Amino acid sequence: MRQISESKRNNVVQCLSNGFSARETASKTGVSKSSINRISQVTLGVKSKPRIGRPPKVTSTNIDYIVQQVTKNGIESASKVSQILSSDLGLSLSATSIRRLLKTRGIVPLIKPKKPLLRKKNIADRVAFAKSHIAWTETDWKHVVWSDETKINLFGSDGIHWCYKRKDTQLKPQHVQQTVKHGGGSVMVWSCITWSGVGFLVFIDGNMDKQLYKTILQEDLLRTLEDYHLNPKDVVFVHDNDPNHKSILVTDWLNNQEFETMVWPAQSPDLNPIENVWSLLKRRLYSNYDKPPTSIKELKERITETWYAITPEEVRPYLLSVNKRCQEVIRAKGYWINH
Protein backbone atom coordinates (compact mmCIF):
# COMPACT_ATOMS: atom_id res chain seq x y z
CA MET A 1 0.00 0.00 0.00
CA ARG A 2 1.38 3.38 -1.03
CA GLN A 3 2.45 5.56 1.91
CA ILE A 4 0.67 8.95 2.26
CA SER A 5 2.92 11.89 3.09
CA GLU A 6 2.52 13.61 6.42
CA SER A 7 1.46 16.87 4.77
CA LYS A 8 -1.34 15.13 2.81
CA ARG A 9 -2.46 13.33 5.95
CA ASN A 10 -2.64 16.64 7.76
CA ASN A 11 -4.63 18.14 4.88
CA VAL A 12 -7.08 15.22 5.04
CA VAL A 13 -7.53 15.59 8.80
CA GLN A 14 -8.04 19.35 8.39
CA CYS A 15 -10.72 18.86 5.72
CA LEU A 16 -12.59 16.22 7.74
CA SER A 17 -12.41 18.39 10.85
CA ASN A 18 -13.99 21.22 8.86
CA GLY A 19 -16.95 18.99 8.01
CA PHE A 20 -16.09 18.03 4.40
CA SER A 21 -17.27 14.64 3.20
CA ALA A 22 -14.86 11.92 2.08
CA ARG A 23 -15.70 12.72 -1.56
CA GLU A 24 -15.07 16.44 -1.09
CA THR A 25 -11.84 15.74 0.80
CA ALA A 26 -10.62 13.40 -1.95
CA SER A 27 -11.24 16.13 -4.51
CA LYS A 28 -9.29 18.71 -2.50
CA THR A 29 -6.33 16.53 -1.42
CA GLY A 30 -5.96 13.99 -4.23
CA VAL A 31 -6.14 11.14 -1.68
CA SER A 32 -8.46 8.17 -2.40
CA LYS A 33 -11.74 7.88 -0.47
CA SER A 34 -10.72 4.51 1.01
CA SER A 35 -7.54 6.08 2.42
CA ILE A 36 -9.53 9.05 3.70
CA ASN A 37 -11.99 6.74 5.49
CA ARG A 38 -9.08 4.86 7.05
CA ILE A 39 -7.46 8.10 8.25
CA SER A 40 -10.83 9.23 9.65
CA GLN A 41 -11.23 6.04 11.67
CA VAL A 42 -7.66 5.98 12.98
CA THR A 43 -7.08 9.68 13.57
CA LEU A 44 -10.54 11.10 14.33
CA GLY A 45 -12.57 8.02 15.19
CA VAL A 46 -15.83 7.32 13.32
CA LYS A 47 -17.25 10.77 12.90
CA SER A 48 -20.28 11.85 10.91
CA LYS A 49 -20.51 15.10 9.08
CA PRO A 50 -21.77 17.90 11.36
CA ARG A 51 -25.47 18.70 10.93
CA ILE A 52 -25.97 21.78 8.79
CA GLY A 53 -28.73 24.21 9.66
CA ARG A 54 -30.67 25.23 12.76
CA PRO A 55 -31.01 22.57 15.49
CA PRO A 56 -34.54 21.18 15.95
CA LYS A 57 -36.85 23.37 18.04
CA VAL A 58 -38.75 20.44 19.56
CA THR A 59 -36.98 17.57 21.30
CA SER A 60 -38.22 14.02 21.79
CA THR A 61 -38.85 14.89 25.43
CA ASN A 62 -41.03 17.82 24.36
CA ILE A 63 -43.08 15.51 22.11
CA ASP A 64 -43.51 13.03 24.99
CA TYR A 65 -44.83 15.92 27.10
CA ILE A 66 -47.30 16.89 24.35
CA VAL A 67 -48.51 13.29 24.05
CA GLN A 68 -48.99 13.11 27.82
CA GLN A 69 -51.20 16.20 27.77
CA VAL A 70 -53.74 14.66 25.37
CA THR A 71 -53.57 10.97 26.39
CA LYS A 72 -53.26 11.17 30.18
CA ASN A 73 -54.38 14.67 31.13
CA GLY A 74 -57.29 14.72 28.67
CA ILE A 75 -56.48 18.05 27.00
CA GLU A 76 -58.91 18.22 24.06
CA SER A 77 -57.45 20.85 21.72
CA ALA A 78 -54.06 21.57 20.15
CA SER A 79 -54.55 25.28 20.99
CA LYS A 80 -54.82 24.44 24.69
CA VAL A 81 -51.69 22.27 24.48
CA SER A 82 -49.89 25.22 22.85
CA GLN A 83 -50.79 27.41 25.83
CA ILE A 84 -49.56 24.76 28.29
CA LEU A 85 -46.24 24.42 26.46
CA SER A 86 -45.76 28.17 26.60
CA SER A 87 -46.52 28.45 30.32
CA ASP A 88 -44.82 25.23 31.51
CA LEU A 89 -41.80 24.97 29.20
CA GLY A 90 -41.50 28.42 27.66
CA LEU A 91 -41.83 26.74 24.26
CA SER A 92 -43.72 28.58 21.51
CA LEU A 93 -45.37 26.08 19.17
CA SER A 94 -48.41 26.55 16.94
CA ALA A 95 -51.51 24.36 17.14
CA THR A 96 -50.80 23.16 13.58
CA SER A 97 -47.31 22.00 14.57
CA ILE A 98 -48.70 20.22 17.61
CA ARG A 99 -51.25 18.35 15.49
CA ARG A 100 -48.45 17.32 13.11
CA LEU A 101 -46.27 16.07 15.99
CA LEU A 102 -49.16 14.11 17.50
CA LYS A 103 -49.78 12.46 14.14
CA THR A 104 -46.19 11.18 14.09
CA ARG A 105 -47.01 9.33 17.32
CA GLY A 106 -50.19 7.80 15.89
CA ILE A 107 -52.53 10.18 17.70
CA VAL A 108 -55.27 11.69 15.55
CA PRO A 109 -58.32 13.91 16.28
CA LEU A 110 -61.57 12.11 16.95
CA ILE A 111 -65.14 13.36 16.76
CA LYS A 112 -66.31 12.91 20.35
CA PRO A 113 -69.14 10.38 20.17
CA LYS A 114 -72.05 10.71 22.53
CA LYS A 115 -72.03 7.80 24.97
CA PRO A 116 -74.19 7.05 28.01
CA LEU A 117 -72.85 7.87 31.45
CA LEU A 118 -71.36 4.68 32.96
CA ARG A 119 -71.30 4.22 36.70
CA LYS A 120 -69.58 1.34 38.50
CA LYS A 121 -72.75 -0.78 38.56
CA ASN A 122 -73.35 -0.18 34.85
CA ILE A 123 -69.81 -1.31 34.06
CA ALA A 124 -70.15 -4.46 36.19
CA ASP A 125 -73.54 -5.31 34.64
CA ARG A 126 -72.15 -4.91 31.12
CA VAL A 127 -69.31 -7.32 31.84
CA ALA A 128 -71.69 -9.82 33.46
CA PHE A 129 -74.05 -9.66 30.44
CA ALA A 130 -71.19 -10.12 27.98
CA LYS A 131 -69.79 -13.12 29.85
CA SER A 132 -73.20 -14.79 30.12
CA HIS A 133 -73.91 -14.41 26.37
CA ILE A 134 -70.48 -14.83 24.82
CA ALA A 135 -71.16 -18.51 24.12
CA TRP A 136 -74.42 -17.83 22.25
CA THR A 137 -74.41 -19.13 18.69
CA GLU A 138 -75.69 -17.49 15.52
CA THR A 139 -78.85 -19.57 15.87
CA ASP A 140 -79.42 -18.16 19.35
CA TRP A 141 -79.09 -14.56 18.18
CA LYS A 142 -81.40 -15.15 15.21
CA HIS A 143 -84.32 -15.56 17.64
CA VAL A 144 -83.77 -12.20 19.33
CA VAL A 145 -86.07 -9.25 18.59
CA TRP A 146 -84.38 -5.92 19.38
CA SER A 147 -86.48 -2.83 20.09
CA ASP A 148 -85.80 0.82 20.88
CA GLU A 149 -86.93 4.41 20.41
CA THR A 150 -84.98 7.14 18.69
CA LYS A 151 -85.39 10.79 17.85
CA ILE A 152 -84.95 12.15 14.35
CA ASN A 153 -84.34 15.86 13.80
CA LEU A 154 -85.89 17.87 11.05
CA PHE A 155 -82.58 19.46 10.05
CA GLY A 156 -79.88 16.94 10.84
CA SER A 157 -77.61 16.18 13.78
CA ASP A 158 -77.19 17.85 17.18
CA GLY A 159 -73.55 18.81 16.50
CA ILE A 160 -70.15 17.12 16.84
CA HIS A 161 -67.32 17.33 19.34
CA TRP A 162 -63.63 16.53 18.83
CA CYS A 163 -60.87 15.03 20.99
CA TYR A 164 -57.60 13.09 20.53
CA LYS A 165 -57.22 9.29 20.71
CA ARG A 166 -54.66 6.70 19.65
CA LYS A 167 -55.92 4.56 16.79
CA ASP A 168 -55.45 1.27 18.64
CA THR A 169 -56.91 2.15 22.07
CA GLN A 170 -60.34 1.60 23.62
CA LEU A 171 -62.71 4.50 24.24
CA LYS A 172 -62.10 6.21 27.58
CA PRO A 173 -64.16 8.85 29.43
CA GLN A 174 -62.27 11.75 27.82
CA HIS A 175 -63.01 10.31 24.36
CA VAL A 176 -66.81 10.50 24.55
CA GLN A 177 -69.54 13.03 25.17
CA GLN A 178 -71.56 11.35 27.91
CA THR A 179 -75.33 11.83 27.80
CA VAL A 180 -78.44 10.82 29.70
CA LYS A 181 -81.88 10.05 28.27
CA HIS A 182 -83.90 11.84 26.94
CA GLY A 183 -83.27 15.00 25.00
CA GLY A 184 -85.80 16.75 22.82
CA GLY A 185 -86.35 15.91 19.21
CA SER A 186 -88.42 16.73 16.17
CA VAL A 187 -89.86 13.23 15.83
CA MET A 188 -89.69 10.26 18.20
CA VAL A 189 -90.21 6.78 16.77
CA TRP A 190 -90.34 3.21 18.08
CA SER A 191 -89.65 0.01 16.19
CA CYS A 192 -87.83 -3.29 16.35
CA ILE A 193 -85.63 -5.47 14.15
CA THR A 194 -85.72 -9.21 13.58
CA TRP A 195 -83.83 -11.74 11.49
CA SER A 196 -86.71 -11.49 9.01
CA GLY A 197 -86.51 -7.71 8.68
CA VAL A 198 -87.55 -4.45 10.32
CA GLY A 199 -90.63 -4.24 12.51
CA PHE A 200 -93.62 -1.92 12.42
CA LEU A 201 -92.79 1.75 12.86
CA VAL A 202 -94.62 3.85 15.45
CA PHE A 203 -94.52 7.65 15.69
CA ILE A 204 -94.75 8.85 19.28
CA ASP A 205 -96.62 12.14 19.57
CA GLY A 206 -95.89 13.88 22.84
CA ASN A 207 -94.25 12.05 25.72
CA MET A 208 -93.99 8.29 25.97
CA ASP A 209 -95.68 6.91 29.10
CA LYS A 210 -96.10 3.38 30.42
CA GLN A 211 -99.63 2.99 29.05
CA LEU A 212 -98.62 4.09 25.55
CA TYR A 213 -95.60 1.79 25.64
CA LYS A 214 -97.76 -1.17 26.68
CA THR A 215 -100.13 -0.39 23.80
CA ILE A 216 -97.21 -0.33 21.34
CA LEU A 217 -96.06 -3.75 22.55
CA GLN A 218 -99.59 -5.17 22.44
CA GLU A 219 -100.27 -3.90 18.94
CA ASP A 220 -97.07 -3.30 16.99
CA LEU A 221 -94.66 -5.79 18.56
CA LEU A 222 -97.17 -8.64 18.38
CA ARG A 223 -98.17 -7.60 14.87
CA THR A 224 -94.52 -7.76 13.81
CA LEU A 225 -94.16 -11.27 15.22
CA GLU A 226 -97.37 -12.33 13.48
CA ASP A 227 -96.47 -10.83 10.10
CA TYR A 228 -93.09 -12.58 10.08
CA HIS A 229 -94.67 -15.83 11.32
CA LEU A 230 -92.42 -15.88 14.37
CA ASN A 231 -93.41 -18.32 17.08
CA PRO A 232 -93.51 -16.32 20.34
CA LYS A 233 -92.21 -19.36 22.24
CA ASP A 234 -88.96 -19.11 20.22
CA VAL A 235 -88.56 -15.33 20.59
CA VAL A 236 -86.32 -13.43 23.00
CA PHE A 237 -87.42 -9.80 23.31
CA VAL A 238 -84.99 -6.97 24.15
CA HIS A 239 -85.73 -3.45 25.33
CA ASP A 240 -83.66 -1.11 27.48
CA ASN A 241 -84.19 -0.01 31.08
CA ASP A 242 -86.23 3.11 30.45
CA PRO A 243 -88.56 3.69 33.43
CA ASN A 244 -91.62 3.15 31.21
CA HIS A 245 -90.20 -0.17 30.04
CA LYS A 246 -89.57 -1.32 33.62
CA SER A 247 -92.91 -0.16 35.03
CA ILE A 248 -95.10 -2.68 36.86
CA LEU A 249 -97.81 -2.28 34.21
CA VAL A 250 -95.45 -3.24 31.35
CA THR A 251 -93.53 -5.87 33.35
CA ASP A 252 -96.75 -7.68 34.31
CA TRP A 253 -97.85 -7.75 30.68
CA LEU A 254 -94.47 -9.07 29.51
CA ASN A 255 -94.48 -11.77 32.19
CA ASN A 256 -97.75 -13.09 30.77
CA GLN A 257 -96.41 -13.45 27.22
CA GLU A 258 -95.08 -16.61 25.64
CA PHE A 259 -91.83 -14.96 24.59
CA GLU A 260 -88.89 -14.39 26.93
CA THR A 261 -87.67 -10.90 27.85
CA MET A 262 -83.89 -10.60 28.10
CA VAL A 263 -82.35 -9.00 31.19
CA TRP A 264 -80.55 -5.99 29.74
CA PRO A 265 -77.65 -4.01 31.22
CA ALA A 266 -78.50 -0.34 31.62
CA GLN A 267 -76.68 2.32 29.57
CA SER A 268 -75.71 -0.17 26.84
CA PRO A 269 -76.95 1.02 23.42
CA ASP A 270 -73.59 -0.04 21.94
CA LEU A 271 -74.62 -3.66 22.56
CA ASN A 272 -77.95 -3.24 20.79
CA PRO A 273 -77.73 -3.68 16.98
CA ILE A 274 -80.89 -1.66 16.40
CA GLU A 275 -78.77 1.42 17.09
CA ASN A 276 -76.82 0.64 13.91
CA VAL A 277 -80.04 0.29 11.95
CA TRP A 278 -81.23 3.64 13.31
CA SER A 279 -77.95 5.14 12.10
CA LEU A 280 -78.49 3.56 8.68
CA LEU A 281 -81.97 5.08 8.56
CA LYS A 282 -80.70 8.56 9.49
CA ARG A 283 -77.84 8.47 6.97
CA ARG A 284 -80.27 7.65 4.21
CA LEU A 285 -82.73 10.30 5.34
CA TYR A 286 -80.02 12.94 5.02
CA SER A 287 -78.38 11.59 1.86
CA ASN A 288 -81.21 10.24 -0.31
CA TYR A 289 -82.96 13.58 -0.68
CA ASP A 290 -81.76 16.76 -2.34
CA LYS A 291 -83.36 19.07 0.24
CA PRO A 292 -84.30 18.79 3.91
CA PRO A 293 -88.00 18.14 4.63
CA THR A 294 -90.06 21.29 4.89
CA SER A 295 -92.39 20.00 7.61
CA ILE A 296 -92.81 17.32 10.27
CA LYS A 297 -95.38 15.65 8.05
CA GLU A 298 -92.88 15.38 5.19
CA LEU A 299 -90.21 14.12 7.62
CA LYS A 300 -92.55 11.35 8.81
CA GLU A 301 -93.29 10.36 5.21
CA ARG A 302 -89.58 10.10 4.45
CA ILE A 303 -88.89 8.13 7.62
CA THR A 304 -91.64 5.64 6.79
CA GLU A 305 -90.49 5.18 3.21
CA THR A 306 -86.82 4.82 4.18
CA TRP A 307 -87.43 2.47 7.14
CA TYR A 308 -89.47 -0.07 5.23
CA ALA A 309 -86.94 -0.03 2.37
CA ILE A 310 -84.27 -1.52 4.67
CA THR A 311 -83.85 -5.18 3.71
CA PRO A 312 -83.28 -8.23 5.94
CA GLU A 313 -79.87 -8.68 4.28
CA GLU A 314 -78.86 -5.22 5.54
CA VAL A 315 -80.05 -5.94 9.08
CA ARG A 316 -78.58 -9.42 9.59
CA PRO A 317 -74.86 -8.51 9.82
CA TYR A 318 -75.68 -6.26 12.77
CA LEU A 319 -77.63 -9.05 14.47
CA LEU A 320 -74.71 -11.44 14.08
CA SER A 321 -72.25 -8.92 15.50
CA VAL A 322 -73.50 -9.18 19.08
CA ASN A 323 -71.15 -12.01 20.01
CA LYS A 324 -68.20 -9.89 18.89
CA ARG A 325 -69.58 -6.96 20.90
CA CYS A 326 -69.64 -9.13 24.01
CA GLN A 327 -65.99 -10.02 23.46
CA GLU A 328 -65.09 -6.35 23.05
CA VAL A 329 -66.96 -5.32 26.21
CA ILE A 330 -64.97 -7.89 28.18
CA ARG A 331 -61.70 -6.60 26.69
CA ALA A 332 -62.75 -3.02 27.46
CA LYS A 333 -63.54 -4.05 31.08
CA GLY A 334 -67.10 -2.87 30.74
CA TYR A 335 -66.43 0.49 29.11
CA TRP A 336 -67.81 1.65 25.76
CA ILE A 337 -67.04 -0.18 22.55
CA ASN A 338 -66.82 1.13 18.98
CA HIS A 339 -70.26 0.14 17.71
Secondary structure as UniProt FT lines:
FT   HELIX           6..17
FT   TURN            18..19
FT   HELIX           22..29
FT   HELIX           33..39
FT   HELIX           40..44
FT   HELIX           60..71
FT   HELIX           78..89
FT   HELIX           95..104
FT   TURN            105..106
FT   STRAND          107..112
FT   STRAND          114..116
FT   HELIX           120..133
FT   TURN            134..135
FT   HELIX           138..142
FT   STRAND          144..152
FT   TURN            154..155
FT   STRAND          161..166
FT   TURN            167..168
FT   HELIX           173..175
FT   STRAND          177..179
FT   STRAND          187..194
FT   TURN            195..196
FT   STRAND          197..198
FT   STRAND          202..204
FT   HELIX           210..216
FT   HELIX           217..221
FT   HELIX           222..227
FT   TURN            228..229
FT   HELIX           232..234
FT   STRAND          236..238
FT   TURN            243..246
FT   HELIX           248..255
FT   STRAND          260..261
FT   HELIX           269..271
FT   HELIX           274..287
FT   HELIX           296..308
FT   HELIX           312..319
FT   TURN            320..321
FT   HELIX           322..331
FT   TURN            332..334
//
